[in-house]
């Protein structure tokens, strides 16, 4: 295998065509928001939405934004178990500063 330089930074990071195994995880949940109502919990790791693997937080935010008031299925990893949770994002989007539909995010490995 020969890494190829991406040439996008001064550090010349190589690219071998793989993504890291990181997924957004939930840091906190706001009471009364769609995330809490659906049953999402702090420390849940978001693995997929409607069967599509989620690697980065912006992917998740984009999918949520495209489905206001429409039920989506979020697959989470919780206590070493994969769980499918139906969630209906609020039509108005964020209701509290810094959160998306009642969720505060962090990246998890």
VMD Tcl script that builds the backbone (N, CA, C; Angstrom):
set m [mol new atoms 327]
animate dup $m
set s [atomselect $m all]
$s set {name element resname resid chain x y z} {
  {N N UNK 1 A 0.851 -1.155 0.000}
  {CA C UNK 1 A 0.000 0.000 0.000}
  {C C UNK 1 A 0.906 1.229 0.000}
  {N N UNK 2 A 0.594 2.203 -0.860}
  {CA C UNK 2 A 1.348 3.445 -0.933}
  {C C UNK 2 A 0.408 4.598 -0.649}
  {N N UNK 3 A 0.562 5.271 0.514}
  {CA C UNK 3 A -0.300 6.422 0.804}
  {C C UNK 3 A -0.089 7.523 -0.228}
  {N N UNK 4 A -1.167 8.221 -0.564}
  {CA C UNK 4 A -1.122 9.315 -1.515}
  {C C UNK 4 A -1.278 10.615 -0.752}
  {N N UNK 5 A -0.422 11.582 -1.005}
  {CA C UNK 5 A -0.498 12.866 -0.331}
  {C C UNK 5 A -1.720 13.629 -0.801}
  {N N UNK 6 A -2.491 14.158 0.153}
  {CA C UNK 6 A -3.669 14.936 -0.210}
  {C C UNK 6 A -3.281 16.347 -0.611}
  {N N UNK 7 A -2.130 16.827 -0.129}
  {CA C UNK 7 A -1.650 18.144 -0.486}
  {C C UNK 7 A -2.537 19.278 -0.007}
  {N N UNK 8 A -3.410 19.010 0.963}
  {CA C UNK 8 A -4.354 20.020 1.412}
  {C C UNK 8 A -3.876 20.801 2.617}
  {N N UNK 9 A -2.754 20.447 3.167}
  {CA C UNK 9 A -2.266 21.191 4.315}
  {C C UNK 9 A -0.751 21.220 4.281}
  {N N UNK 10 A -0.198 22.016 5.155}
  {CA C UNK 10 A 1.259 22.113 5.188}
  {C C UNK 10 A 1.897 20.846 5.736}
  {N N UNK 11 A 1.107 19.952 6.316}
  {CA C UNK 11 A 1.644 18.727 6.893}
  {C C UNK 11 A 1.659 17.563 5.905}
  {N N UNK 12 A 1.050 17.748 4.719}
  {CA C UNK 12 A 1.066 16.716 3.685}
  {C C UNK 12 A 0.607 15.359 4.219}
  {N N UNK 13 A -0.556 15.317 4.803}
  {CA C UNK 13 A -1.100 14.077 5.362}
  {C C UNK 13 A -1.448 13.126 4.228}
  {N N UNK 14 A -1.026 11.878 4.356}
  {CA C UNK 14 A -1.323 10.876 3.332}
  {C C UNK 14 A -2.761 10.409 3.405}
  {N N UNK 15 A -3.231 9.833 2.326}
  {CA C UNK 15 A -4.605 9.341 2.249}
  {C C UNK 15 A -4.567 7.922 1.702}
  {N N UNK 16 A -5.155 6.980 2.448}
  {CA C UNK 16 A -5.201 5.598 1.977}
  {C C UNK 16 A -6.633 5.156 1.675}
  {N N UNK 17 A -7.566 6.119 1.715}
  {CA C UNK 17 A -8.936 5.810 1.323}
  {C C UNK 17 A -9.778 5.138 2.384}
  {N N UNK 18 A -9.463 5.344 3.656}
  {CA C UNK 18 A -10.276 4.783 4.729}
  {C C UNK 18 A -10.687 5.906 5.679}
  {N N UNK 19 A -11.794 5.702 6.373}
  {CA C UNK 19 A -12.251 6.651 7.370}
  {C C UNK 19 A -12.037 6.063 8.759}
  {N N UNK 20 A -11.798 6.910 9.744}
  {CA C UNK 20 A -11.649 6.402 11.108}
  {C C UNK 20 A -12.981 5.873 11.626}
  {N N UNK 21 A -12.918 4.986 12.599}
  {CA C UNK 21 A -14.132 4.441 13.198}
  {C C UNK 21 A -14.587 5.360 14.326}
  {N N UNK 22 A -15.115 6.509 13.947}
  {CA C UNK 22 A -15.655 7.464 14.913}
  {C C UNK 22 A -17.087 7.776 14.515}
  {N N UNK 23 A -17.904 8.011 15.495}
  {CA C UNK 23 A -19.304 8.345 15.275}
  {C C UNK 23 A -19.692 9.409 16.289}
  {N N UNK 24 A -20.672 10.246 15.953}
  {CA C UNK 24 A -21.141 11.207 16.953}
  {C C UNK 24 A -21.755 10.468 18.136}
  {N N UNK 25 A -21.505 10.980 19.303}
  {CA C UNK 25 A -22.178 10.421 20.473}
  {C C UNK 25 A -22.875 11.550 21.208}
  {N N UNK 26 A -23.861 11.193 21.974}
  {CA C UNK 26 A -24.682 12.181 22.667}
  {C C UNK 26 A -24.046 12.504 24.007}
  {N N UNK 27 A -23.773 13.780 24.213}
  {CA C UNK 27 A -23.183 14.235 25.472}
  {C C UNK 27 A -24.267 14.518 26.503}
  {N N UNK 28 A -25.364 15.158 26.063}
  {CA C UNK 28 A -26.446 15.515 26.982}
  {C C UNK 28 A -27.750 15.625 26.199}
  {N N UNK 29 A -28.853 15.489 26.903}
  {CA C UNK 29 A -30.199 15.568 26.326}
  {C C UNK 29 A -30.979 16.647 27.073}
  {N N UNK 30 A -31.700 17.491 26.341}
  {CA C UNK 30 A -32.574 18.486 26.970}
  {C C UNK 30 A -33.953 17.877 27.208}
  {N N UNK 31 A -34.474 18.109 28.393}
  {CA C UNK 31 A -35.799 17.598 28.749}
  {C C UNK 31 A -36.865 18.174 27.822}
  {N N UNK 32 A -37.785 17.319 27.416}
  {CA C UNK 32 A -38.927 17.742 26.620}
  {C C UNK 32 A -38.672 17.893 25.129}
  {N N UNK 33 A -37.442 17.703 24.690}
  {CA C UNK 33 A -37.094 17.850 23.277}
  {C C UNK 33 A -37.310 16.512 22.555}
  {N N UNK 34 A -37.310 16.521 21.196}
  {CA C UNK 34 A -37.541 15.278 20.438}
  {C C UNK 34 A -36.598 14.134 20.818}
  {N N UNK 35 A -35.345 14.420 21.108}
  {CA C UNK 35 A -34.392 13.359 21.459}
  {C C UNK 35 A -34.825 12.627 22.729}
  {N N UNK 36 A -35.217 13.383 23.736}
  {CA C UNK 36 A -35.665 12.755 24.984}
  {C C UNK 36 A -36.970 11.991 24.772}
  {N N UNK 37 A -37.891 12.593 24.042}
  {CA C UNK 37 A -39.183 11.944 23.792}
  {C C UNK 37 A -39.024 10.615 23.058}
  {N N UNK 38 A -38.001 10.537 22.201}
  {CA C UNK 38 A -37.764 9.305 21.431}
  {C C UNK 38 A -37.042 8.238 22.244}
  {N N UNK 39 A -36.360 8.652 23.315}
  {CA C UNK 39 A -35.647 7.677 24.129}
  {C C UNK 39 A -34.136 7.674 23.934}
  {N N UNK 40 A -33.592 8.673 23.216}
  {CA C UNK 40 A -32.140 8.779 23.122}
  {C C UNK 40 A -31.588 9.152 24.487}
  {N N UNK 41 A -30.361 8.710 24.781}
  {CA C UNK 41 A -29.775 8.926 26.097}
  {C C UNK 41 A -28.332 9.402 25.978}
  {N N UNK 42 A -27.852 10.126 27.010}
  {CA C UNK 42 A -26.444 10.502 27.011}
  {C C UNK 42 A -25.566 9.256 26.864}
  {N N UNK 43 A -24.481 9.403 26.135}
  {CA C UNK 43 A -23.509 8.340 25.830}
  {C C UNK 43 A -23.952 7.389 24.732}
  {N N UNK 44 A -25.163 7.543 24.187}
  {CA C UNK 44 A -25.530 6.772 22.996}
  {C C UNK 44 A -24.585 7.185 21.872}
  {N N UNK 45 A -24.119 6.208 21.106}
  {CA C UNK 45 A -23.266 6.468 19.949}
  {C C UNK 45 A -24.130 6.305 18.709}
  {N N UNK 46 A -24.230 7.353 17.895}
  {CA C UNK 46 A -25.053 7.333 16.691}
  {C C UNK 46 A -24.282 6.608 15.592}
  {N N UNK 47 A -24.786 5.454 15.180}
  {CA C UNK 47 A -24.109 4.667 14.152}
  {C C UNK 47 A -24.705 4.860 12.762}
  {N N UNK 48 A -26.029 5.048 12.700}
  {CA C UNK 48 A -26.681 5.171 11.393}
  {C C UNK 48 A -28.016 5.890 11.536}
  {N N UNK 49 A -28.465 6.455 10.415}
  {CA C UNK 49 A -29.808 7.032 10.323}
  {C C UNK 49 A -30.456 6.451 9.075}
  {N N UNK 50 A -31.609 5.841 9.274}
  {CA C UNK 50 A -32.325 5.176 8.172}
  {C C UNK 50 A -31.401 4.247 7.391}
  {N N UNK 51 A -30.535 3.545 8.106}
  {CA C UNK 51 A -29.647 2.564 7.497}
  {C C UNK 51 A -28.365 3.132 6.911}
  {N N UNK 52 A -28.210 4.457 6.873}
  {CA C UNK 52 A -27.006 5.077 6.320}
  {C C UNK 52 A -26.010 5.337 7.454}
  {N N UNK 53 A -24.804 4.786 7.317}
  {CA C UNK 53 A -23.771 4.956 8.342}
  {C C UNK 53 A -23.444 6.429 8.527}
  {N N UNK 54 A -23.351 6.842 9.783}
  {CA C UNK 54 A -23.003 8.210 10.130}
  {C C UNK 54 A -21.607 8.197 10.745}
  {N N UNK 55 A -20.685 8.911 10.108}
  {CA C UNK 55 A -19.319 8.974 10.616}
  {C C UNK 55 A -19.039 10.320 11.263}
  {N N UNK 56 A -19.636 11.373 10.720}
  {CA C UNK 56 A -19.346 12.716 11.205}
  {C C UNK 56 A -20.626 13.432 11.609}
  {N N UNK 57 A -20.529 14.282 12.622}
  {CA C UNK 57 A -21.670 15.025 13.138}
  {C C UNK 57 A -22.391 15.836 12.057}
  {N N UNK 58 A -21.673 16.514 11.137}
  {CA C UNK 58 A -22.395 17.274 10.097}
  {C C UNK 58 A -23.317 16.406 9.227}
  {N N UNK 59 A -22.953 15.142 9.011}
  {CA C UNK 59 A -23.835 14.237 8.259}
  {C C UNK 59 A -25.159 14.070 8.994}
  {N N UNK 60 A -25.069 13.875 10.289}
  {CA C UNK 60 A -26.266 13.676 11.111}
  {C C UNK 60 A -27.129 14.931 11.106}
  {N N UNK 61 A -26.509 16.082 11.283}
  {CA C UNK 61 A -27.251 17.343 11.307}
  {C C UNK 61 A -27.957 17.570 9.969}
  {N N UNK 62 A -27.287 17.261 8.874}
  {CA C UNK 62 A -27.880 17.436 7.545}
  {C C UNK 62 A -29.115 16.543 7.364}
  {N N UNK 63 A -29.012 15.294 7.773}
  {CA C UNK 63 A -30.152 14.376 7.640}
  {C C UNK 63 A -31.326 14.846 8.489}
  {N N UNK 64 A -31.042 15.262 9.723}
  {CA C UNK 64 A -32.110 15.754 10.600}
  {C C UNK 64 A -32.778 16.972 9.977}
  {N N UNK 65 A -31.976 17.892 9.442}
  {CA C UNK 65 A -32.515 19.117 8.847}
  {C C UNK 65 A -33.397 18.828 7.629}
  {N N UNK 66 A -33.111 17.758 6.910}
  {CA C UNK 66 A -33.886 17.412 5.711}
  {C C UNK 66 A -35.188 16.679 6.034}
  {N N UNK 67 A -35.409 16.344 7.302}
  {CA C UNK 67 A -36.600 15.566 7.675}
  {C C UNK 67 A -37.387 16.205 8.818}
  {N N UNK 68 A -37.720 17.492 8.717}
  {CA C UNK 68 A -38.504 18.092 9.806}
  {C C UNK 68 A -39.885 17.458 9.885}
  {N N UNK 69 A -40.289 17.122 11.087}
  {CA C UNK 69 A -41.602 16.527 11.358}
  {C C UNK 69 A -41.815 15.197 10.641}
  {N N UNK 70 A -40.716 14.539 10.203}
  {CA C UNK 70 A -40.791 13.219 9.577}
  {C C UNK 70 A -40.000 12.234 10.438}
  {N N UNK 71 A -40.548 11.085 10.671}
  {CA C UNK 71 A -39.874 10.102 11.509}
  {C C UNK 71 A -38.685 9.494 10.772}
  {N N UNK 72 A -37.552 9.473 11.455}
  {CA C UNK 72 A -36.341 8.815 10.970}
  {C C UNK 72 A -35.948 7.766 12.003}
  {N N UNK 73 A -35.207 6.761 11.574}
  {CA C UNK 73 A -34.752 5.726 12.502}
  {C C UNK 73 A -33.264 5.919 12.758}
  {N N UNK 74 A -32.921 6.170 14.014}
  {CA C UNK 74 A -31.533 6.352 14.412}
  {C C UNK 74 A -31.060 5.072 15.083}
  {N N UNK 75 A -29.978 4.501 14.564}
  {CA C UNK 75 A -29.377 3.309 15.159}
  {C C UNK 75 A -28.276 3.765 16.095}
  {N N UNK 76 A -28.400 3.382 17.359}
  {CA C UNK 76 A -27.403 3.761 18.358}
  {C C UNK 76 A -26.738 2.520 18.932}
  {N N UNK 77 A -25.549 2.727 19.444}
  {CA C UNK 77 A -24.863 1.706 20.216}
  {C C UNK 77 A -24.962 2.136 21.673}
  {N N UNK 78 A -25.609 1.287 22.476}
  {CA C UNK 78 A -25.819 1.575 23.896}
  {C C UNK 78 A -25.511 0.308 24.680}
  {N N UNK 79 A -24.558 0.388 25.576}
  {CA C UNK 79 A -24.181 -0.776 26.395}
  {C C UNK 79 A -23.908 -2.005 25.533}
  {N N UNK 80 A -23.133 -1.802 24.462}
  {CA C UNK 80 A -22.729 -2.875 23.547}
  {C C UNK 80 A -23.894 -3.508 22.783}
  {N N UNK 81 A -25.031 -2.822 22.712}
  {CA C UNK 81 A -26.169 -3.318 21.940}
  {C C UNK 81 A -26.574 -2.283 20.890}
  {N N UNK 82 A -26.912 -2.756 19.704}
  {CA C UNK 82 A -27.396 -1.888 18.636}
  {C C UNK 82 A -28.906 -1.751 18.788}
  {N N UNK 83 A -29.381 -0.519 18.856}
  {CA C UNK 83 A -30.798 -0.257 19.077}
  {C C UNK 83 A -31.297 0.715 18.014}
  {N N UNK 84 A -32.415 0.393 17.371}
  {CA C UNK 84 A -33.057 1.293 16.415}
  {C C UNK 84 A -34.111 2.106 17.149}
  {N N UNK 85 A -34.004 3.430 17.054}
  {CA C UNK 85 A -34.923 4.321 17.759}
  {C C UNK 85 A -35.583 5.258 16.754}
  {N N UNK 86 A -36.918 5.200 16.628}
  {CA C UNK 86 A -37.604 6.163 15.757}
  {C C UNK 86 A -37.636 7.538 16.427}
  {N N UNK 87 A -37.255 8.564 15.666}
  {CA C UNK 87 A -37.209 9.934 16.175}
  {C C UNK 87 A -37.905 10.830 15.159}
  {N N UNK 88 A -38.706 11.767 15.652}
  {CA C UNK 88 A -39.335 12.747 14.775}
  {C C UNK 88 A -38.764 14.121 15.101}
  {N N UNK 89 A -37.857 14.629 14.234}
  {CA C UNK 89 A -37.271 15.954 14.478}
  {C C UNK 89 A -38.347 17.037 14.489}
  {N N UNK 90 A -38.157 18.046 15.329}
  {CA C UNK 90 A -39.096 19.160 15.396}
  {C C UNK 90 A -39.049 19.954 14.102}
  {N N UNK 91 A -40.200 20.415 13.655}
  {CA C UNK 91 A -40.281 21.182 12.413}
  {C C UNK 91 A -39.547 22.511 12.521}
  {N N UNK 92 A -39.466 23.072 13.718}
  {CA C UNK 92 A -38.817 24.373 13.898}
  {C C UNK 92 A -37.325 24.303 14.103}
  {N N UNK 93 A -36.742 23.121 14.159}
  {CA C UNK 93 A -35.297 22.990 14.357}
  {C C UNK 93 A -34.914 23.134 15.814}
  {N N UNK 94 A -33.784 23.781 16.043}
  {CA C UNK 94 A -33.246 23.933 17.401}
  {C C UNK 94 A -34.179 24.790 18.243}
  {N N UNK 95 A -34.349 24.382 19.472}
  {CA C UNK 95 A -35.165 25.181 20.377}
  {C C UNK 95 A -34.337 25.793 21.490}
  {N N UNK 96 A -33.124 25.310 21.682}
  {CA C UNK 96 A -32.217 25.870 22.686}
  {C C UNK 96 A -30.868 26.122 22.047}
  {N N UNK 97 A -30.238 27.183 22.468}
  {CA C UNK 97 A -28.945 27.540 21.909}
  {C C UNK 97 A -27.921 26.438 22.161}
  {N N UNK 98 A -27.183 26.077 21.106}
  {CA C UNK 98 A -26.117 25.091 21.241}
  {C C UNK 98 A -26.560 23.657 21.065}
  {N N UNK 99 A -27.833 23.427 20.894}
  {CA C UNK 99 A -28.285 22.043 20.747}
  {C C UNK 99 A -29.042 21.871 19.442}
  {N N UNK 100 A -29.158 20.647 19.015}
  {CA C UNK 100 A -29.956 20.276 17.856}
  {C C UNK 100 A -31.015 19.305 18.334}
  {N N UNK 101 A -32.254 19.751 18.358}
  {CA C UNK 101 A -33.380 18.895 18.730}
  {C C UNK 101 A -33.197 18.270 20.112}
  {N N UNK 102 A -32.539 19.042 20.986}
  {CA C UNK 102 A -32.378 18.594 22.360}
  {C C UNK 102 A -31.145 17.767 22.618}
  {N N UNK 103 A -30.203 17.763 21.675}
  {CA C UNK 103 A -29.015 16.923 21.810}
  {C C UNK 103 A -27.756 17.783 21.760}
  {N N UNK 104 A -26.837 17.539 22.664}
  {CA C UNK 104 A -25.485 18.107 22.597}
  {C C UNK 104 A -24.568 16.971 22.190}
  {N N UNK 105 A -23.644 17.223 21.226}
  {CA C UNK 105 A -22.857 16.167 20.608}
  {C C UNK 105 A -21.407 16.170 21.027}
  {N N UNK 106 A -20.755 15.035 20.828}
  {CA C UNK 106 A -19.304 14.896 20.884}
  {C C UNK 106 A -18.949 13.726 19.975}
  {N N UNK 107 A -17.704 13.645 19.560}
  {CA C UNK 107 A -17.266 12.514 18.750}
  {C C UNK 107 A -16.817 11.405 19.668}
  {N N UNK 108 A -17.113 10.179 19.292}
  {CA C UNK 108 A -16.768 9.009 20.095}
  {C C UNK 108 A -16.018 8.026 19.236}
  {N N UNK 109 A -15.118 7.281 19.828}
  {CA C UNK 109 A -14.394 6.242 19.116}
  {C C UNK 109 A -14.825 4.888 19.619}
}
mol reanalyze $m
mol bondsrecalc $m
mol representation Tube
mol addrep $m
